[in-house]
Structure formats: C-alpha cells, structure tokens
C-alpha cells in the first residue's frame, strides 16, 4: 500500500491534502467541502462510486490505479472549455519523464496508448463570488483487471520500468497545477502546438447527432478555446461536448 502521509511536503504551493484508503468519489469529496481559495487535493486508494464523463462509471481496483482530484479556483472570466485538454497535456508531459511515450489525447478528456484507453479526466465547476471553483478528477490505470467494453491498457503493460505511485501522484499534481497557472494567464492558445502533436481524433471521420442537428465530417483539430472542429462538405462545425459524437459505422 502506498503511504501518502507526507505528500504535502512534496507539493509546490499552499495546498490542503486529503488522503483516503477508500472513498466513493474523490471529485464528490472535494465538491462537498466549503469554498476555499486554497488549492485542495484528494487522493484515494479505491473509489467505490468513481465516475467519468456524463456520469459513466469509472472502473478501478484497490491500490492499482491513480485516483486523484484537484480543486483549484479560477477567476470567473477564465474560459474553461480547454482545461481538460491542458490537464491531459500535463499528464502526457509527466509520463514522458517515466519513459512512457506514444500517448495521445482523445478530445476532450481521454488519454490513449495505441488505441487503448489509459486514463480519463473529469472536470466539474461551480461559481462562487465571481470565482470558479473547479474540481479536476484524474483516473489512471496502473495495474488493473477490469471488464470494460472500451479497449483499455495500464502502466504495467506499457512501461518498461515499475511505476512508483507516490512519485507519480506528486509529479502529476505539480505539473497539472503548473499548467493550470499558464492556462489561467495565457488561455488554451498557449498549448495549441502541443495539442496538435497528440491529437488522437485528427483526420478521423466523426458523426454528430443531438436530435436537433446531424452531420458527418473529418476532425480537423480544435480552435483557440479548445472546441473540436469538424469539417463537413459545407463548413467547419464547432463542437463543445462529446456526448453526441460517435464514429460512423
């Protein structure tokens, strides 16, 4: 079992750390706390009610996943639509230091290795006194055995060396907070080139159907705010949610 008792000492900045053996959801825990301008971190060995995008269940097993949430405050005038992409870039940058390459980001919140899902990101926010309280959830498969329809992989499979989960957690937190500060100051446009290098959907054919409109097209990247761009026969469409996206049969 990983000992996170001195995690705070390894983090940059004034941060509250909450460590649990078992917890329903790290995101829900931080969201339940009273508003605070301080950055807050929650790490759990196991989640019993872990969740992904659109309340899909996030599957994990005890001590075999990185289960991490960060609560950070942003000004209300910061556009958050590209934040999940920036967090994904921070994850990829961190894993490079562990010798893990060939990672891609599937817009807007999944990390893939060779067409298999390695990690997921969930961002939830609320407005308080002209400030945005943002909870960033991150789940990474380390050494798992799960029954999931989505093709998946883990760090044990793709890494040549054993992964120290304590080191990876603290490195991820520090890198994510570093990238969050750049994002707050510069916006997503600062990360555009990095995104282009890891864009899993680029050039792929996608279908959008929200019952109000339906179209097919080729993914051609993202705009300066992190919205997905799909080139149809007539125009380039902007998509802000993956809920109605699919690969056509």
N, C-alpha and C positions, 0 to 999 in steps of 0.2 A: 504494500500500500504506500502511496506517495504521501510524504509529510509536507504540508504547505504552511506549517505554523509560522515560519519566518518569511513568507512570501513578500510582505510589505517592505521589508528591508531591501529587497532586490528590485523594487519598482521606482521609477522616476516620478517625482511629484508628490503632492499631498493626496494620498489615496486611502480610502477605507476598504479593507478586505474582509470578506465574509466567506468562510470555508465550511463546507458541509460534507459529511460522509454520504448521506442520501437526502435528496430534495425533490419535490415534484417537478419544479422548473426553476432554473437559475434566472431566467428572464422575469418570470412572475414574481420571484422573491424580491428582486431589485425594484420592480414596478410597485410593489406593495409598501416600500419604505417611504417615509415622509420626504418631501422635496428637500434636496440639499445641493448647494453649488459645488460641493466637493465631488470628485470622481469616486465612484464606488465600483468594486469588483466582487463578483461572486463566482466561486469555483466549487464544483461538486464532483464526487467520485461516481455518483449514479443519479440519474433522473428517472423518476417513475412516471412522469407525465410530460416528458420532453416534447417539444413541438417545433414544426418547421413552418414554412410559408403557408398561409391560408388554413391554419390550424391542422395541417397534416401532422401525423405523429412522427417524432424523431426517435428512431430505434437506437438503443445503445445497451451496453452491458457494463457491469460494475468494474471500475478500475481499468477499463480497456478503451476509454475514449477521453478526449479533451472536451470537457463540458464547462463552458466559460461564458460569463456575461459581464459586460462593462456598461455602467451608467455614467454618461457624460452630458454636461449641459452645453448647449449651443445657443447663440443669440437667435431670436425669432426671425431675423431677416436672412438667416442662412438657409439656402435651398438644399434640402436633404436628399433629393432624388438620386444623386450619385454616390451617396455614402456607402451603400452596401458594396458597390464596386471598389471603392477605396479600401474598405476593410478586406475584401478578397485580395487586393494587390498587396496589402500588408502581410497577409498570410503567406502568399507566394514568396514574397521577399524574405520572410523569416525562414521558410522551409528550404530556401536555396542555401542558407548558411548551414543546414544539416545535410547538404549533399543531395537534396531532392529536387529534381528538375522536371522538365516536360509537363508542367502543370498548366492548366487553362481555366478560365473563368466563364461559366455559362451564365449569361445575363439572366437575372440580376444578382443571384445570391448563392451559386453553387460552384465548388471547386472540383475540377475533374482531372483525372490522370488516365490518359489513353482510353477515353470514352467511358470511364467508370467514375462514379461519384466518390470523392474522398471526404469532402467537408461541406457543410451548409451554414448559411448566415441568416439570421433573423433580426430585423430592426423594427423596434416599436417606439413610438414617441408620443409625448403629451406636452401641451402648452401650459406654462405656469409663469405669470407675471412677466410677460414678454420674453420668456426664455423657453427653449425647447429642451425638455428632459428626454434624452434618447438612450434607450437600452439596446445594446448591441450583443446579440447572442451568437455563439460560435460552437459548433459541434464538429469534431474531427475524429474519424475512425483511426484508432491506434492499433488495436489487435482484437478485432471483433468477429463474431459469428452470428450474423443476423439473417433472417428470412425476409427479403425485400424484393419487390418487383423491379426496382431501379437497379441496374448493374452498379456494383459498388466495389471499392477497394479500401485498403488500410495502409498505414505507415509501415507496419511489419512487412507487408508484401512488397512495397515499392522502395523501401530504404535498404541500403547496403549495411547500415550500422544500427544498433539498438538506439531507441529514442528515449532520452531522459525526460519524463513528462513534466517534472518540476521546471527544468530549464526551458522546455518548450513553452510552457504556460507563461513564465515571466518574460520570455523574449517576445511572445505574441502580444502580451499586454502592452509592453513598452513600445513595440513597433506600431500597433494599432493606435495608441494614443499620440504617437509622433505624427502619423499620417492624418489623424483627426485634426490636429492643430494646423497642419498645412491646408487641409480641406477647408477649415473654418476661415483661414486667411486668404486663400487663393481660389477656392472653388474646385470643382471637378476638372476644369480645363487644364489644371496643372498636371493631371495624371493621364491625359489623353493618350500620349505616346505609349506609356506603359500598358494601358488597356489594349491598344491595338496589337501589341505583341503577344497577348494571351487570350484574345477573343475567340472563344470556342464556337460561337454561332456565325462568325463572319463567313459569308458566301453560302450559308445553308438556306434551304427553302423552308419557309415558315407559313403557317396559316393562322389568321386571327379571326375569332368569331365570338363576339359578345352579345349576340342576338340583335343588336342594333346595326352593326355593320360586319361584313365578312370580306376578307381579302387574302390573297396569296402574294408572296413576294420573296425576294432574296434579302437576307440580313446584310446590311452594309455599315455596321458599326453603331456608334452612339453619338449623340450630339454633346454640346458643351455642358449640358445639365445631367448627362448620363441616361437620357431616354434612348430606347432602342430605335434604330432606323431600319425600316423595311422598304425596299424599292419594289414597287408594283409596276405594272405596264404604263400607268398614267402619272404616278407621282411617288414621292418618298413620304411614307407614313411614319409618324412618331408614336411609339407605344410606351406607356408608363407602368403597365402591370403585366406580369407574365401569366396571370390567371387564365387568360383567354387565348394563349398561344399554344400551338402544337405543331408537330412535324406532320405534314400531309401524308396520307397513305400512298 
